[in-house]
Amino acid sequence: MSSIHTRGDDAAWDEGRPATSSVPASPAAPTAPVTVDGTRTAPADVDAATERLVTALADADAAGWYGALEVERPWSTHNPHLDGEFARASAIRRYLCRELAGLLRAGARITARASRPQPPFDDPAFFSALDEERVDTRSKKLFLFSPERMALSLDRIGHYTGTPATSFQRHVLFTNYAMHVDAFLERFPDAERPARQGVQMPAFHHRTEDGDGVSLVNIGVGPANAKTATDHVAVLRPDTMIMIGHCGGLRNHQQKGDFVLATGYQRADHVLDEVLPLDVPVVPNHRLNSFLLDALQKAGMTYRLGIVHTTDNRDWEFTQQATLAAMRVSRSVAVDMESATIAANGFRYRVPHATLLCVSDKPLHGSPKLAAGAQEFYEASKRHHLDLALDALEAVRREHPEGLPGQEIRAVDEPLFGGPPDL
């Protein structure tokens, strides 16, 4: 490797500007390894111990090194040793502290240390390390992503959203309309906004001291944008990802303004077919759907449960026969352009996900989306829609403060940090 660059301030890093200083290709390790033995750590000292471990990773990053964690789990017969490398550990500090604290309380022995000098983005080795197909995604690991993949995603989050990755909260909402941004800013007038105009997928953050607030990303329209956004946000390991967008209602008795809570997806978006075969079932997180359903019922909203057909063809009505046949055989109740993509990436990257849509048109029943009536519908629906999602997330915080269980989106032999004791 030629040289590595040190990290500048968050704004410079997240906007992708090159750092102004560099260090030799093989600098000395910045700090000595930090080891904590959970069996010898008093419960009252666990939080401070996890801070020391994560600080060691952050110090390595500041010195131009990737950080590494080595975890010994004495309770595991088959997978007692796990390890992983990290870039920009400060961007997922709360997640790391939560996971490491759980391991220490279970009796793990954890070492944090500098791993290797970080290559610059223009190093060919960096490019090669981004390829997820070169990594066995079912192998035992602490983290799903290589540090190179993590570093690039954190950089691109800043580029696409106009906000640094460190601003993202534990709960992330995705929308395809600016009207939800308006409602979000009315609800949270002090929310952090993009630092510059014209970003492709502007993000807005209602930040809390514990980092369990809500981030809203306007991804725009289409599965390509949905994939791009979730490819990178998944690196932050959010507790939830929820799509709150508009859809075409496919049933006669649906009305504009009715809601659709997805129970499954028909994937006609095509952007992930090569990495996630179509015969792999993708369904929303059951617990998260339960909270959304409770919010709908408490608010007295009209809704339907069912399959959402996600297409990559915004004008599918012009060549409609194949699409109509697919919708009918799947018994879909709604059509959109993003939901299945977000769900598929949520499944791939082990993030609890769900979809709550609002019917904006009825393409099969003589009620297409037309400009004349759009604004009235938007004004009537936007606050209800956002409030339903926020009410559900409040229930998640209350009942699952450490995050929703994720066993159903993990492979049977894939512990990922703590995991169940028998792994």
Residue pairs with C-beta under 8 A, 6 or more apart in sequence:
1 25
1 117
1 119
1 123
1 125
2 25
2 120
2 123
3 22
3 23
3 24
3 25
3 120
4 22
4 23
4 25
4 64
4 117
4 118
4 119
4 120
5 18
5 19
5 21
5 22
5 23
5 64
5 118
5 120
6 19
6 21
6 22
6 23
6 62
6 63
6 64
7 13
7 19
7 61
7 62
7 64
7 88
8 17
8 19
8 20
8 21
10 158
10 164
10 166
11 158
11 164
11 195
12 19
13 19
13 88
13 154
13 155
13 158
13 164
14 154
14 155
14 157
14 158
14 159
14 163
14 164
14 165
15 158
15 159
16 155
16 156
16 158
16 159
23 63
23 64
23 117
25 117
26 117
27 63
27 64
27 65
27 117
29 60
29 65
29 113
29 114
30 59
30 60
30 62
30 63
30 65
30 114
31 56
31 59
31 60
31 63
31 114
32 113
33 56
33 111
33 112
33 113
34 52
34 53
34 55
34 56
34 111
34 112
34 113
35 109
35 110
35 111
35 112
36 49
36 50
36 52
36 53
36 104
36 109
36 110
36 111
37 109
38 46
38 103
38 104
38 105
38 106
38 107
38 108
38 109
38 110
39 74
39 107
39 109
41 49
41 104
43 105
46 101
46 104
46 105
47 97
47 101
49 104
50 96
50 97
50 100
50 101
50 104
51 97
52 112
53 69
53 96
53 100
53 110
53 112
54 89
54 93
54 96
54 97
54 100
54 112
56 67
56 112
56 113
57 67
57 68
57 69
57 86
57 89
57 96
57 112
58 67
58 89
58 90
58 93
59 114
60 66
60 67
60 89
60 113
60 114
60 115
61 67
61 86
61 87
61 88
61 89
61 90
61 118
63 114
64 117
64 118
65 114
65 115
65 116
65 117
65 118
66 85
66 86
66 87
66 114
66 115
66 116
66 117
66 118
66 147
67 85
67 86
67 87
67 89
67 112
67 113
67 114
67 115
68 83
68 84
68 85
68 86
68 112
68 113
68 114
68 115
69 83
69 84
69 86
69 100
69 110
69 111
69 112
69 142
70 81
70 82
70 83
70 110
70 111
70 113
71 81
71 82
71 83
71 103
71 108
71 109
71 110
71 142
72 80
72 81
72 108
72 109
72 110
73 79
73 80
73 81
73 82
73 103
73 106
73 108
74 80
74 107
74 108
74 109
75 106
75 107
75 421
76 415
76 421
76 422
76 423
78 423
79 140
79 415
79 423
82 140
82 141
82 142
82 415
82 417
83 142
84 141
84 142
84 143
85 115
85 116
85 143
85 146
85 147
86 92
86 96
86 143
86 147
86 150
87 118
87 147
87 148
87 150
87 151
87 154
88 150
88 151
88 154
88 165
89 96
90 166
91 154
91 165
91 166
91 236
92 235
92 236
92 237
94 170
94 210
94 211
95 236
95 237
98 402
98 403
99 417
99 418
100 110
100 417
102 402
102 417
102 418
103 110
103 417
103 418
104 110
106 418
106 421
115 147
118 147
118 151
119 125
119 126
119 129
119 148
120 126
121 151
121 152
121 155
126 148
128 134
129 146
129 147
129 148
129 149
130 146
130 148
130 149
130 152
132 149
132 275
133 275
135 146
137 144
138 411
138 413
138 414
140 413
140 414
140 415
141 414
141 416
142 416
142 417
143 150
143 416
144 234
144 349
144 350
144 416
145 153
145 235
149 235
150 235
153 231
153 232
153 234
153 235
154 165
154 232
154 235
156 232
157 163
157 164
157 165
157 168
157 232
157 233
157 235
157 236
158 164
158 165
159 199
160 199
160 200
160 201
160 228
160 229
160 232
161 194
161 199
161 201
161 202
161 203
161 217
162 193
162 194
162 195
162 196
162 199
162 202
162 203
163 192
163 193
163 194
163 195
163 203
163 204
163 205
165 236
167 192
167 203
167 205
167 207
167 215
168 203
168 205
168 215
168 233
168 236
168 238
169 205
169 206
169 207
169 208
169 211
169 212
169 213
169 214
169 215
169 238
170 211
170 212
170 213
170 238
170 239
170 240
170 403
171 212
171 213
171 214
171 215
171 238
171 239
171 240
171 242
171 393
171 396
172 214
172 215
172 216
172 217
172 233
172 238
172 240
172 241
172 242
173 180
173 184
173 214
173 215
173 216
173 217
173 242
173 243
173 244
173 386
173 389
174 216
174 217
174 219
174 226
174 229
174 230
174 241
174 242
174 243
174 244
174 245
174 338
174 342
175 181
175 216
175 217
175 218
175 219
175 243
175 244
175 245
176 218
176 219
176 220
176 221
176 245
176 246
176 336
176 337
176 338
177 218
177 245
177 246
177 378
177 382
178 218
179 378
179 379
179 382
180 216
180 218
180 244
180 382
180 385
180 386
181 202
181 204
181 216
181 218
182 382
183 382
183 383
183 385
183 386
184 191
184 204
184 206
184 216
184 386
185 191
185 193
185 204
186 383
187 206
187 386
187 387
187 390
188 204
188 206
188 214
191 204
191 205
191 206
191 207
192 204
192 205
192 207
193 202
193 204
194 202
194 203
194 204
200 220
200 225
201 217
201 218
201 219
201 220
201 225
201 228
201 229
202 217
202 218
203 215
203 216
203 217
203 218
204 215
204 216
204 217
205 213
205 214
205 215
205 216
206 213
206 214
206 215
207 213
212 239
212 397
212 401
214 390
214 393
217 229
217 233
219 225
219 226
219 228
219 229
219 338
221 314
221 337
221 338
222 312
222 314
222 337
222 338
223 269
223 270
223 271
223 310
223 312
223 337
223 338
223 340
223 341
224 271
224 312
225 338
226 243
226 269
226 271
226 337
226 338
226 341
226 342
226 345
227 271
227 272
227 341
227 345
229 342
230 241
230 341
230 342
230 345
230 346
230 349
230 351
231 345
233 241
234 345
234 346
234 348
234 349
234 351
237 351
238 351
239 352
239 396
239 400
239 403
239 404
240 285
240 288
240 351
240 352
240 353
240 354
240 393
240 396
240 404
241 342
241 346
241 351
241 352
241 353
241 354
242 288
242 292
242 353
242 354
242 355
242 356
242 389
242 392
242 393
243 338
243 339
243 342
243 343
243 353
243 354
243 355
243 356
243 357
244 356
244 357
244 358
244 385
244 386
244 389
245 336
245 338
245 339
245 357
245 358
246 336
246 357
246 358
246 359
246 360
247 260
247 308
247 334
247 335
247 336
247 339
247 357
247 358
247 359
247 360
248 334
248 335
248 336
248 359
248 360
248 361
248 362
248 363
248 364
248 369
249 255
249 256
249 258
249 260
249 333
249 334
249 359
249 361
249 362
250 309
250 327
250 332
250 333
250 334
250 335
250 362
250 363
250 364
251 304
251 333
252 365
254 260
254 304
254 333
254 359
254 362
255 302
255 359
256 359
256 360
256 361
256 362
256 367
256 373
256 377
257 302
257 358
257 359
257 377
257 380
257 381
258 301
258 302
258 303
258 304
258 358
258 359
259 296
259 301
259 302
259 303
259 304
259 356
259 357
259 358
259 359
259 385
259 388
260 303
260 304
260 305
260 306
260 308
260 333
260 334
260 355
260 356
260 357
260 358
260 359
261 289
261 292
261 293
261 296
261 303
261 304
261 305
261 354
261 355
261 356
262 284
262 289
262 305
262 306
262 307
262 308
262 334
262 339
262 343
262 354
262 355
262 356
262 357
263 283
263 284
263 289
263 305
263 306
263 307
264 281
264 282
264 283
264 284
264 306
264 307
264 308
265 282
265 283
265 307
265 308
265 309
265 310
265 339
265 340
265 343
265 344
265 355
266 307
266 308
266 309
266 310
266 326
266 327
266 330
266 332
266 340
267 273
267 278
267 282
267 310
267 340
267 341
267 344
268 309
268 310
268 311
268 312
268 313
268 323
268 326
268 340
269 310
269 311
269 312
269 337
269 338
269 340
269 341
269 344
270 312
271 312
271 341
272 341
272 344
272 345
272 348
275 348
276 282
276 344
276 347
276 348
280 347
282 340
282 343
282 344
282 347
283 343
284 343
284 353
284 354
284 355
285 346
285 352
285 353
285 354
285 404
285 408
285 409
286 408
287 352
287 396
287 400
287 404
287 405
288 352
288 353
288 354
288 392
288 396
288 404
289 354
291 392
291 393
291 395
291 396
292 354
292 356
292 388
292 389
292 392
293 305
294 392
294 395
295 388
295 389
295 391
295 392
295 395
296 303
296 356
296 388
298 391
299 384
299 387
299 388
299 391
301 384
301 388
304 333
304 334
305 333
306 331
306 332
306 333
306 334
307 330
307 331
307 332
307 333
308 332
308 333
308 334
308 335
308 336
308 339
308 340
308 355
308 357
309 323
309 326
309 327
309 330
309 332
309 334
309 335
309 336
309 340
310 335
310 336
310 337
310 338
310 339
310 340
310 341
311 323
311 335
311 336
311 337
312 337
313 319
313 323
314 337
316 323
316 335
317 363
317 368
324 364
326 332
327 335
334 357
334 359
335 363
336 357
339 355
339 357
342 353
342 355
343 353
343 355
345 351
346 352
346 353
346 409
347 353
347 409
350 406
350 409
350 410
350 416
351 406
351 409
352 403
352 404
352 406
352 409
356 385
356 388
356 389
356 392
358 381
358 385
360 369
360 374
360 377
360 381
361 367
361 368
361 369
361 370
362 368
363 369
396 404
407 420
410 416
410 419
413 423
414 423
415 423
